[in-house]
């Protein structure tokens, strides 16, 4: 899909910007979720339970982001 069609950037550049932005957001979600789990939860280490909970938290964060973006 050609999202931007102008003289300032080609489709490859558009795709790179999107990809880099998504990677940055995912990294930030991972980092902040882990930080908040240790800060507010009762976790002392990244054991199997922590990793299972992290997966659930990340799924819920993405759902919430989707809802907030689409309800503006």
C-alpha positions in Angstrom: 0.0 0.0 0.0 1.4 3.4 -1.0 0.7 5.5 2.0 2.5 8.7 1.0 2.9 9.8 -2.6 5.0 12.9 -2.8 8.4 14.1 -3.9 9.8 14.1 -0.3 10.1 10.3 0.2 9.6 7.1 -1.6 7.7 4.0 -0.5 10.8 2.3 0.9 11.5 5.3 3.1 7.9 5.3 4.3 8.1 1.6 5.2 11.4 2.2 7.0 10.0 5.0 9.1 7.0 2.9 10.0 9.2 -0.2 10.9 11.6 1.8 13.0 8.8 3.6 14.8 7.0 0.3 15.6 10.3 -1.3 16.8 10.9 1.7 19.1 7.4 1.5 20.5 7.7 -2.2 21.1 11.0 -1.8 22.9 9.6 0.9 25.0 6.5 -1.2 25.9 8.7 -4.1 26.9 11.1 -1.9 29.0 8.3 0.1 30.8 6.2 -3.0 31.5 9.1 -4.8 33.1 10.0 -1.6 35.1 6.4 -1.2 36.4 6.0 -4.9 37.2 9.0 -4.7 39.5 8.0 -1.3 40.9 4.4 -2.1 41.7 4.3 -5.9 41.8 5.8 -8.3 44.2 8.4 -9.7 41.8 11.9 -10.3 42.9 13.3 -12.0 39.8 12.4 -12.8 36.2 11.2 -16.4 36.8 8.7 -18.4 34.7 5.7 -16.7 36.5 7.1 -13.3 35.8 7.5 -14.1 32.1 4.0 -15.5 31.9 2.6 -12.4 33.6 4.7 -10.1 31.3 3.2 -11.7 28.2 -0.3 -11.1 29.6 0.6 -7.5 30.5 2.0 -6.8 27.1 -1.1 -8.2 25.4 -3.4 -6.1 27.5 -1.2 -2.9 26.9 -1.5 -3.4 23.2 -5.3 -3.9 23.4 -5.6 -0.7 25.4 -3.4 1.2 23.0 -5.6 -0.1 20.1 -8.8 1.0 21.9 -7.4 4.4 22.8 -6.2 5.1 19.3 -9.4 4.0 17.7 -11.7 5.9 20.1 -10.3 9.3 19.4 
